Amino acid sequence: MEYEDIVREIQKAPRFGSLPGIKNSEKMLAAVGNPQKCLPFVHVAGTNGKGSTVAFLCAVLTEAGYKTGMFTSPHLEEFTERISVGGKQIPKEDVVRLGSLLLEQDFGLQPTMSDYCFLMAVLYFKEQNCDLVILETGLGGRLDSTNAMGTPLVAIITKIGYDHTKILGNTLSQIALEKAGILKPGCLAVTESQEPEVEEVFRRYCGERQIPLTIMDKNRIQAEKAGYHISMPGSFQRENAMAAVLGAKELEKQGYVIPEEAIKQGIGKAKWPGRMEILSEKPFFLVDGAHNGDGTAAMVQGLKEWYPGEKFRFIMGVLEEKDYEQMADYILPIASQVITVTPENSRALQGERLASYMKKKGMQVRNCLHIQDIVKECLLETGNMEDEVKNVAFGSLYFIGTVRKIILNQKMKERVLHL
């Protein structure tokens, strides 16, 4: 099969299996010789900020001279984004080779897409002889496919908020307990600053298992932020960066040599596409993968910091299980107009339904049937600096990836025309 065929087959796999992801992956790893046993790793869970924290830490470790594997999900534009070593994505021919191997094997169970992706990553990291691997959980922690990896050297938990409540629980304490499933005796634990009830869950959980726990101090973030240049925009990224720094410090306790200069260089060089990313200055177009309430609140705070007093035209596409009412409420004070779309995903919330809710809130809103049409319409607009519209597309990462690809392709065409 060709690359596109392999990716299509993997993506056709069910989202949930008859067994929890960790059980599926344990059986699948055993069937291929348990390649994870020779891979030291750091595990990252949380509701928001996981991907950025992984990117920061991978950049730091690469600067320190370690061959570092990175596994994240979902991807924005290309499947290969999920698996990388030393900042370079897995080659498509390796996706074909490893994907064919996995798809052809009878594991005696029904693998999910997450199972296939995780197993491919582990096999690739072993082939590449990675010194360290950084894993981002897909959903939750305790039952996630990535938790079949074993005991991490360091486990990092980013901000906890409300997301996937039908699966993880309806309270922050319940959600925190699911995320805490990656914290295991023998590892060192780091968590970002949390709500009091969340912090209490982590303190109790780690105390019962004698897991050393470092809880980030917000005052320390303010004191240390001047020492690190962060290329990722958004004030919330300071905390994600500091989580990575603390993770690196915990690795040092276990014998890894990570000079302070490597930390500074890595934090400064780290990039995470699709997060508060300005793709066009004129006309202005920013995309952000805020796909739940807390993520939207962070995005709005970032926009207020960058452009105080300004209003924005939001282009919004979300999945049905998300708290879209809360997301809409957060943007209301700074929205001049909202355009709703239906993401190209089987779990998408229909744009008409989203628009209906926003109209009841008094927003100026319209629904657009085709993502490409509205993005191109926004890109074609011109005007002087006084009446320039600032466009912000946010929501599902699948939706953001589509928008990002349309804009970058358009800009590439424009560059070619000017040659």
N, C-alpha and C positions, 0 to 999 in steps of 0.2 A: 504493500500500500504506500501511497504518497503521504507527505507530511499532513496535508489538509485532511486526508482520509483518516489518519491516525487520531488527529485532534478531534475530528467529528465523532469518531467512535467512542473516545474517552468522554467527551461531553454528553453523549447520549446515555451514559451510565446514570442510574438513578441518583438522586441527591441523598437519599437515606436508604440504608440497607435493612435487612431483617435483624441484623446484629448491630450494636453500637460500633462506631467507627474504630475505636481502639481494639475491639475484638476482631473485626475484619482484618485490620492491618497486622495484628499480632500473628494471625494465621497465615497471611500472605507473606510476611517477612520470614516466617519459619520455612515456608515452602521454597524460598529462594536462598536459604542458607544464613538467615539472620545477619545481613550485611551491616546493620546498625551497630553491632557490638564493638566495632573497631572505630567508631566515630564519636569523639567527644563533642558535646553540643551545649548550646544555650537555648532555652525555651522561652518564648515570649507570648503571653496571653493578655487579654484586656478587651474592653469594648471599643475604645478609640485610641489611635496613636500607635497601634502595634507595628504596622508597616514602616512608619517613620523611624521608630525606635530600632527595628531590625536594620534598616538602612544605615542609620548612624553607627550602630555597633559594628556592622560589617565593614564600613569604611574605615573605622578606627583600627580594626584588627588587620585589615589589608595594609594600611599604612605601617603597622607594626611588623609587617613581614610574614604574616601568617596566611596560608592558603585557605581562604574562608568560603564555605558554601552557604548559600542563602536560599531559603524556601519560603515563599509568600503566596497569598491568594486573596482575592481573585486577580486575574490579569486585566490590564486596561485595554490593550490593543492586540497583543500577540501572546499566545500560549507560552512561549519561551521565557517570558518575563518572570514566570513562577520559580524558575530554577536557574541559579547563576553561581559561578565560582570566580572569585577575585573581581567581581563587578562585570563579568562577561556572561551573557545569557547562554544557556545550553544550545549548541548547534542543532539545527532542524534535523540533520541526519542522525543525531543521537536520539532525538525524540522519536524518529521513525524506528530506529533499531531497538531501543528499549521499550517503546510502546508496542511494537509488534510482539516482542517477547512476552509482555504482560498480558496482552489481549488474547494471545494464543494459548496461554496456560490455564488449565482447569484447577482453580483453587478450592473447589468444593463449596463455594459460596457465591453470592452476588456482590461483586465489588462496586462501590460507589465511585463517582468521579474523583472525590477527595482521596480515596484509597489508591487509585491508579496514579494520581499526581504525586502523592507522598512516596509511594514505593519507587516510582521512576526517579525521584529526587535522591532518595537514599542510595539507590544503585549507582547513580551518576556520581554522587559525592564519594562513594567508595572507590570507584574507578579512577577518580581524579586525585585520590590520596589526600583529601582535605585534612588540614591540621585541626580545623574547628568548623562546626556547622551551626548556623543560627536558624531556628525554626519558628515560624509564626503559626499559631493555632488557627484553624479554620473557623470552628464554632465551639464556644465554651472553652473547655480544657480537659476536664475529667474524662469525658468519653470521646474526645476528638481523636481522629486517626493519628495525628502527630504524637499523641501521648503514648503510643506503642513503642516509641523510641527508647524508653527506659528512664533512667535517672539523669537529669542534666547536671552539668557543673554549676550552672547558675540559672535560676528561673526569674524572669522579670514580668511583673504585672503592671500594665499601664492603666489609664483611667477606667474605672468601672461605671457604667451607666445602664440605662434601660435599652435593651435590644434583644431580639429573639426571645421575648418573654414567654411565649407559648412553650418553648423548649427548655429554657434555662431558669425560669421562675419569674414571679411577678414582683418580687422585692429585691432591693439592692443586696441584701444579705444572702438571699438564695442564689442570685447571679454570682456574687463573690465566691460563694462556696464551690460552685461549678468551676470557676476560673482557678480556684486554689488547688484543683486536682492535679495541676502540673508541679506543685510543690511537694517534693519527696524527700524523705530522710537521706542525708548524704549530699544534698545540694545546698547552695547558698541562695537566699531569696532577696529580691529587691522589689519594692512596689513604689509607684508614684504616690503623691499625696492623694488621699481618698476621703470620702464622706466618713464621719465617725463610725457608723454602723458597719461599713465595709472594712475600715481599719481594724475594728474589733474582731471581725471574722478572721482576718489574716493573722492577727496577734495570737488568737486562741488556737487556730489551726496549726501554726508553726510551733507554738509553745508545746502543744500536745505531742508533737513529733520531733521536738528538739532540732528544729530547722532554724539556723541563724537568719534573722530577718532585719533588713535595712529599709526603713520607711523614709522616703524623701521629705526633707524639710523645705517648705516653700521659701522660708527666709534664706536658706542656703542657695536656692536657685537665684534669688535676686542678688546675692552677694557674689556668686561665681559667674553669672552670665557675661559679665564684662570680659572675662578671661577667654571666652570662646566666641569666635565668629561663626554664626549659623547662617548658611546660605538659604535654608528653607524658610519661606515667609510665614508669618503668623506667630503671635506671642506664645501660643500653646506649644509650639515646637521646642521652646526652651526646656520645658519639662520632659519632653520625649528625649531631647538631647542629653539632659542630665541623667535620665534613666539609663541611657547607653553608657555614659561615663561611669556611673556607679556599677553597672554590670562589668565594665572593663576593670574597675578597681577590685571587684570580687574575683575576677579571673586571675589577677595578679597574686592574690592570696593563695592561689592554687598552682603557682609556679610559672605562669605566663608572663613574659617580659613585654610590657606595653609602656614605652616611654611617654612622658607628658606631651612631647612634641607630636608623637603619632596620634594622640588623642585630639590635640588641637587641629592638626591637619585633617584628620578623618571627619571630625564634626563640621569643619568648614567646607569640605568637599562633598559631603553626602547630599544626594538628591533623591527625591521621591515624587515622580511625575503625578500630576492630577490632584495635587493638594495645594490649594491657594496658588495656582500656577497661572501667570499671565501669559497668554498665547499671542495676544495682539495688543499693541499699545494704541493704535489708531486705525480703525475704531477699537475701543477698549473691549477686550474679551478675556475673562478669567474663568477658569474651571476649578471646581473643588469637589472632592469625593465625600462630602458631608451626606451621609445616608441614614442618619438617625437624629433624634432630638439633640443630644449632647454635641454631636458633630456639627449640627447646624448652628447651635449657640456659639461654638468656638469660631466658626466661619464668620458669623455676624460680628462678633467681637473684633476679629481681625480686620474686617472691612471698616468698622468704625474707627479703629486705630489708624489705618492707612488713609482713609478719606472721611475725616470728621464732617458731619453735617450733610453728606451727600446721599442721594437716593440711587437705587440700582434697578435695572430691569433683570429680573430673575427668570431663567429658563429651567424648569424643574421637572425631573422625571424620576420616579421612585418605584420601589417594589411594594407589592400589596401588603406584606406583613409589617411594614415599617409604620412608625407613629407619625404619619404624614400630617395630621392635624397640628401636632406640636411643632413640627418643622415649619409649617405654614405660619403659625403664630409667631415664631421667632423672627421671620423675615418681614412681617407686616410693617413694623415701624420704619424700615429703611427701603421699602419697595415702592417704586414709582409705577411699576407694571409687572405682571407675572404672566409668563407663557408656559402652559403645561403641555407635556408630551407623554406619549406612552413608550417606555423603553422597549427595545426589541428583546424581550425576555418573557418566558412563559409565566413567570411570577409577577409580571408588571402590574402596577396599579393603572387603570385606565385614566388617560389624561382628562377625559370629560368629568369623571368623578372627582378628581382633584380640583378641577376648575370650579365645579359646583360648590365645593366646600369653601373655596376662597372667595367666591362671589358673595356668599352669605356673610363673610367677614368684612365685606365692603371693599375688597381689593379690585383694582382694574385688572382683569384677567381675560385671556383668550386661550383656547386650546388649538394646538397645531397638530395635524395628522402626520406630517413627515418631518423628522428631525433635520434632515439635510436641508429642507426648504427654509426652515426658520433660522438655522445657523448661517446659511448663505445670505439671507435677507439682512441679518444683523451685520455681517461682514461688508455688505455693499453700502451701508449707510455712511454718509459723510456729513460733516458739519463743523462749525467753528468750535473752539475750546469751551465757549460758554454754554452751548446747548448739546454738547457731546453726551450721548447715552453710554452709561457704563453697564455692559452686559456681564452677567454672572450665571453660568450654568452649573447646577449642582444636583446631587442625588445619587442614585445607584452608580456604582463604579462601572458597570457595563455601559450605562448611558453616557457617563463622562468619557469613557474610552472612545465611544462612537463620535462624540462631539469633538474630542481632541484630534482624532484621525481626520475628520472632515476639515478642520481648520488648518492643520499642518499640511495636508495635501493641497489645499487652496493656496497657502503661502508658498509652497514649493512651485506650483504652477506659475505664480506671479514672478518668482525669481527667475524661472526659465524664460518667461516672456521679456524680461528686462535684460537678458544676456545679449 
